[in-house]
C-alpha cells in the first residue's frame, strides 16, 4: 500500500493495486502459477474488467507468465449482505459478456465459475469460455466434514447451485463436456513458463485429454452413481478413439484398464 501511494500520491487508491503488488512479491519469491479475479458488484464492472486485463498484461510483461486462471465471482447474499443493495451489481447478460470478452482477450487461461452462480447461469457461460467449475461446494466452517445445523449459519455466502458433485458431473457429460479431476501438471512440474509455453502452443491438449479421461474413470469407479457411471463409460470409450497419437491412445487405454482392476494415479 505504501509503495502504491508513493507511486500514485494523488491517484485513486484502489484495492486492485495493492493486490497486484502483493502478487508480484509472491512471484518474485518463487510462486510461478497465480490466479486472478475480481468480485463483481463491489465496484463499477467496467473498471474491474479493465483491471483484470491490465493485470494479465502486467504479469506477462514483468514475469513472462500470464494468469493460470481468472475467476469471475459475483456478490451473493450472505448473513448480513443483501446484494440488491449494491449499486454496482451486474445482470446475467453483462456477466456473460464479461466471460466472453475475457476468453477472447486471454485465450490461454483457465476460467473459473463457482456455485455462486445458478445452474442456468453456469450453463450459459460454459458455452462462452468457462473451463473450470465447482460442484457440491460448502462455504460454511467445517462444511465438508459434517452438515451444519439449520439454526447455525457460518456460510460465507449463499450457494446458488446446490447440486451434488455427481449431479454436476452427470450434467456436464450430458452437455458434451469431459469432467476432469486432473492435477498432473502441478505434480509433474509443468507450472509457470513451462505450462504456459505448452498452453499457448496448444500442446497441453496432448496431456489434458488423456488425463481427463483417466481421472474421470477413477471417479466413475470410486464414487459415481449408476446412471453417471453409464454415461461416463460411453463418453470415455468414444473419446479414447479420438486421441490422435497412437502411442498415447494405447497407453491411455492400458491405464484405464488398470484403473478398472484397482490401480490409481496414472498421468501423462
N, C-alpha and C positions, 0 to 999 in steps of 0.2 A: 504493500500500500504506500509506504513512504517513498519507494523508488518511483512509483507511478506519479505521485504528487510532485516529485522533483521534475519529472519529465513533462508533466502537464499541469503546471501550477494554477492555470486559470481554466482548464478544461473540465468536462464532466467526469466525476469520479464514479464510474460505473463498476459494478461487481465483476463484469466480464474481464476487465483489465487486470484486476487482482488475480482472478482465476488463471488467466493466460500466463502471468509471470510465475505463479506457483508451479504450473505445469512445465514451464521452461526449466526451472530449477530441478524438477524431478527428472527430466530427460537428461540434463547435464550430469545428474547423479547416477545415471545408468538405466533408468526406465526407458525402454525403447518402443513400447506399444502403449498408446494412450487413446482414450475415447473422449469425445467432446459432446456437448449438447446444451440446450437452453430449456428452462422450464417456461414454456409459452403461456402467457397470461399475466405474468408479472410486469412486463414492460411492453412497449409498442412492438408488435411482432416483426415489423419491417426492420427495426433496429436490431433485434435479436437474430433475425435471419442473416442480415448483413454481417453481424458479428461472427456468426458461425463460419461463413465463407471466408472472412478475413483471417479467422483463427486457423482454418485449414491451410490457407495460403501461407500464413506465417510459419506454421510447423514445417511445411515443405521448404520454404526459403531458408530457415535457420537451421533445421535439423536434418533436412533431406528426407524426411519421413512424414507423410500426412497422417491424419487420424485413422486409427484402426477401425473405429466405429463412430457413428454420430447417433445420438438419441434425440427423440423429439417428444418428450412428455408434455402434457398439458395440465394446468392446475385442476385438481379434482377436489370434491367435497371431503372434508375431514372433520374431526371432532369440533373444532371451533372455526372452521373456514367454510364460507359459502361462496363457491366460485362465481355465482351470479352477481356478487357484489364487486367483482374485479372489472374495471373499465376496459382492460386490455385483453379480455377473453377473445378467442378466435372461433369462428364457425367451422363446421366439418369441411366445407368447401375450401376454406382458406388453409386448413390443416392439410388437406390432400394436395393443394398446390405447393405448399412448403416441402412436402415429401418429394413430390415430382421434381421440383427445381433443385433440391439438394442432390437427388440422384443424378441429374444431368450434370451438375457442377462438380460433383466429387464422385465419379463413377466407380472408383476402386474401393470405396469404404463400405463396411458393413453398416446397415441402418437398422436401428432398434425401435420397436414399439412395444410397450408393456401392456399389462392387463388394466392399466388406467383406462384404456380405450375399449369400447364395446366390440362385440363380435362383428357387427355391421361395419364399424369404422375400421377395424383391423383388416377385414377382408378387402375393403376398398383400397387401402394403402399398400397391401401386399402386391397388388397388381401395378403399383406405381413405383416400386423400388425397395420396399422394406424387405430385409433379408433375415432378420432375427426377431423372434417374438417369444414371449414367455407363456407359460401355462401352469395352472394350479398355484398361482402366486399367493403368498401370505405377507401382509405388511405389518402384522402385529408382533409384539415381542414374544419370541419363542413359538411363533405361529406354526412352524413346521414340525415342532415336537409334539404338540397336543392342541386340540381345539380350545379356543378361548371361550369362557363362559359368556353368555349373552349380556349379562349385566356389566361386564367389563369391556372396555374398548381402548386398546393401546395401538390400534392401527394408525399408521402414518397418514393414510388416505383411503378412501373407499375404492375398492376394486370394481371395475365395470364389467369385466369378463370373468365370471365365476366358474367357468367350466373346469373340469379336471384335466390333468395332463393327457390322459388317454383320449378324452373327447377332443382336445385340441389337435393331437397327433392324427386322429381319425379324420377330422375336418380338413386338415392340411392335405392329406393324401387324396381325399375326395376332390379337392380343388386342383389336384395335379402337381403338388409340390412334394419334395422329398424331405421329410423331417430329419435333421441331422443332429446328433449329440456329440459331434467330433471335437476333440481338444488336441488333435495330433500336432498342429503347428507349434503350440507352446511347448509341448513335450519333446518335439524334435529340434527345437531351437530355431524354428522358422518364424522369427519375430523381427520387428524393426525393419531395417532396409532389406533384409533377406526375404521377409514376407512380402514387402511392398513391391520388390522387383518382380516376383512371380505373379503377384496380383495384377499389376499394371500391364504385364505382358500377356495376361490371360492364361498363363501356365498353371496357376494354382488349381484350376479345374481338374488337372490330372491327378491331384491328390484329393481334392474335396469330394469329387463324385464317388469314387470307390469307398472313401472313408465314411461318407454319409450312409451309404448302403450297409456297410458293416456295423456301424453304431446303431442304425435303425434295427438291424437284425437282432442285436443284443437286447434292445428294448422290447422288441416283439416277443422274444423267447422268455425274458425275465419278468416282464411287467404287464404286457398288453392284454386287453380283453379279447375274447374270441373273435369278435367282428373286426376289431382293429388289426389283429394278427392276420386274418384272412386277406384283408385289403393290402396290408403291408407285404405279405408274401408275394402276391401278384405283382405289386409295384417293383419289388426287388428283382424278381425273375425277368421282368420286362426291361428294367434299366440296366441290368448286367450285360445284356446283348448290345447296348449302345456304347459301351466303353470302347473307344477307338483303338487303344493299344492292346494288341493280342496278349502280350505277356502280363500286363496289368489286369486284364479281364480274367485270365486264367488264375492268377494269384488271388484276386478278389473272390472268385468263385470257390477256390480252395479254402480261403479263410472263412467264408460264410458257412461252408460245410463243417469246418472245425467248431464254429460257434454253436451249431446245432448239437454237437457232441460235447459241449461243456467248456470249451476253451474260450478265452476272452482276450481283449486288449490287442487286437491287430490294427495296424495302421501303415499307411504309405507316407 
